[in-house]
Amino acid sequence: MEDFQVARDKAKKHIQIADHMLTQTYPLVGDPKLLLAVINNLFLACSHSISAILHYERIFKRIPPFVDNFENKFSIFKARCLRRYSLDPEYVRLVQEIRSLIDERSSAPVEFARRDKFIICSENYRMRTITAESLRKHLEKAKLFVDDMTGMVSKNERIFTRRV
């Protein structure tokens, strides 16, 4: 399998995991810490979607070789692929929002669960609240992003299938 196909499959898997955790596991268990796992899976789904698009573009030599880190891939995606495929700029905001949540959590001195919310406090006492409802909105946008990416990279997939 080509790199873009592997990344596409990983993105689909992570979006399914996030969906299952948010719609099945979280209502059953009720632990707000599960919301963090949902955020991580949403980020991985978006990141693998971006990777799939870039590897697909790289096969057709539409973009130059790139360093395989998130910041580099995200900037190339915004500059080269967003307009080319007429993708919704909301996808960029979604990825930035999810990334900022993950970054804030990693640098936060205090985080705690309260009722059905997970709260992250920064060093200057700014609080970010994560709820299941806000993650449902992110999940729907991420599903659309993964679906759009799948449609884009699957157009010429028959070229890459090998006969055994």
C-alpha positions as CSV (number, residue, x, y, z in Angstrom):
1,M,0.0,0.0,0.0
2,E,1.1,3.5,-0.7
3,D,1.8,6.0,2.1
4,F,-1.4,8.0,1.4
5,Q,-3.5,4.8,1.7
6,V,-2.0,3.9,5.0
7,A,-2.6,7.4,6.3
8,R,-6.1,7.4,5.0
9,D,-6.9,4.1,6.8
10,K,-5.4,5.4,10.0
11,A,-7.5,8.6,9.8
12,K,-10.6,6.5,9.3
13,K,-9.7,4.3,12.3
14,H,-9.1,7.2,14.6
15,I,-12.3,8.9,13.7
16,Q,-14.2,5.7,14.4
17,I,-12.5,5.4,17.8
18,A,-13.4,9.0,18.6
19,D,-17.0,8.5,17.5
20,H,-17.4,5.3,19.5
21,M,-15.8,6.8,22.7
22,L,-18.0,9.9,22.5
23,T,-21.3,8.3,21.6
24,Q,-21.0,4.9,23.3
25,T,-18.3,4.7,26.0
26,Y,-18.6,8.2,27.5
27,P,-22.4,8.1,28.1
28,L,-22.0,4.6,29.7
29,V,-19.0,5.4,31.9
30,G,-19.6,9.1,32.4
31,D,-15.9,9.9,33.2
32,P,-14.9,13.3,31.8
33,K,-11.3,12.1,31.4
34,L,-12.5,10.1,28.4
35,L,-13.1,13.5,26.6
36,L,-9.3,13.9,26.5
37,A,-9.0,10.6,24.7
38,V,-11.6,11.8,22.2
39,I,-9.6,15.0,21.6
40,N,-6.4,13.0,21.0
41,N,-8.2,10.7,18.5
42,L,-9.8,13.6,16.7
43,F,-6.3,15.2,16.4
44,L,-4.8,12.0,15.1
45,A,-7.6,11.6,12.5
46,C,-7.1,15.2,11.2
47,S,-3.3,14.8,11.2
48,H,-3.4,11.5,9.3
49,S,-5.9,13.1,6.9
50,I,-3.5,15.9,6.2
51,S,-0.7,13.4,5.7
52,A,-2.8,11.4,3.3
53,I,-3.5,14.4,1.2
54,L,0.2,15.5,1.2
55,H,1.5,12.0,0.3
56,Y,-1.1,11.8,-2.5
57,E,0.0,15.2,-3.8
58,R,3.7,14.1,-3.5
59,I,3.1,11.0,-5.7
60,F,1.8,13.3,-8.5
61,K,4.7,15.7,-7.9
62,R,2.4,18.6,-7.1
63,I,4.4,19.5,-4.0
64,P,8.1,19.2,-3.1
65,P,9.4,16.7,-0.6
66,F,8.5,17.7,3.0
67,V,9.7,17.0,6.5
68,D,7.4,14.6,8.3
69,N,6.4,16.7,11.3
70,F,3.0,18.2,12.0
71,E,3.9,21.9,11.8
72,N,5.5,21.5,8.4
73,K,2.7,19.3,7.0
74,F,0.0,21.7,8.3
75,S,1.7,24.8,6.7
76,I,2.1,23.0,3.3
77,F,-1.5,21.8,3.5
78,K,-2.8,25.3,4.2
79,A,-0.6,26.9,1.5
80,R,-1.0,24.3,-1.3
81,C,-3.9,22.0,-0.9
82,L,-6.7,24.1,0.7
83,R,-7.5,26.2,-2.3
84,R,-6.5,23.5,-4.9
85,Y,-9.3,21.2,-3.7
86,S,-11.7,23.9,-2.6
87,L,-11.7,22.6,1.0
88,D,-13.6,24.4,3.7
89,P,-11.3,26.8,5.7
90,E,-13.3,25.6,8.7
91,Y,-11.1,22.4,8.6
92,V,-8.0,24.6,9.3
93,R,-9.8,26.2,12.3
94,L,-10.8,22.8,13.5
95,V,-7.3,21.5,13.5
96,Q,-5.9,24.6,15.1
97,E,-8.6,24.5,17.9
98,I,-7.9,20.8,18.6
99,R,-4.1,21.4,18.6
100,S,-4.5,24.3,21.0
101,L,-6.5,22.2,23.4
102,I,-3.8,19.5,23.4
103,D,-1.0,22.1,23.8
104,E,-2.8,23.8,26.6
105,R,-3.4,20.6,28.4
106,S,0.2,19.6,28.1
107,S,1.4,22.9,29.6
108,A,-1.4,23.3,32.2
109,P,-0.4,23.2,35.8
110,V,-4.0,22.2,36.9
111,E,-6.7,20.2,35.3
112,F,-9.7,18.5,36.8
113,A,-13.1,17.0,36.1
114,R,-16.2,18.6,37.4
115,R,-19.6,17.0,36.7
116,D,-19.7,16.3,33.0
117,K,-16.9,18.7,32.1
118,F,-13.2,18.6,31.9
119,I,-11.5,21.9,32.9
120,I,-7.9,23.0,32.0
121,C,-6.4,25.9,33.9
122,S,-3.4,27.8,32.5
123,E,-0.7,29.5,34.5
124,N,-2.5,32.8,34.3
125,Y,-5.8,31.3,35.5
126,R,-7.5,31.1,32.1
127,M,-9.8,28.2,32.1
128,R,-10.8,26.1,29.1
129,T,-13.8,23.8,29.5
130,I,-14.2,20.7,27.4
131,T,-17.7,19.2,27.2
132,A,-19.2,16.3,25.3
133,E,-21.4,18.7,23.4
134,S,-18.4,20.8,22.1
135,L,-16.6,17.7,21.1
136,R,-19.7,16.5,19.2
137,K,-19.4,19.6,17.0
138,H,-15.7,18.9,16.5
139,L,-16.4,15.3,15.7
140,E,-18.9,16.2,13.0
141,K,-16.5,18.6,11.3
142,A,-13.7,16.0,11.6
143,K,-15.9,13.4,10.0
144,L,-16.6,15.7,7.1
145,F,-12.8,16.4,6.7
146,V,-12.0,12.7,6.7
147,D,-14.8,12.0,4.2
148,D,-13.6,14.8,1.9
149,M,-10.0,13.5,2.1
150,T,-11.1,10.0,1.4
151,G,-13.0,11.2,-1.7
152,M,-9.9,13.1,-2.9
153,V,-7.3,10.4,-2.5
154,S,-9.6,7.6,-3.7
155,K,-10.2,9.1,-7.2
156,N,-7.2,7.5,-8.8
157,E,-6.7,4.6,-6.5
158,R,-7.0,2.0,-9.2
159,I,-3.7,3.3,-10.5
160,F,-2.0,2.1,-7.3
161,T,-3.6,-1.3,-7.0
162,R,-1.3,-4.1,-7.8
163,R,-2.3,-7.4,-9.4
164,V,-1.2,-10.4,-7.5
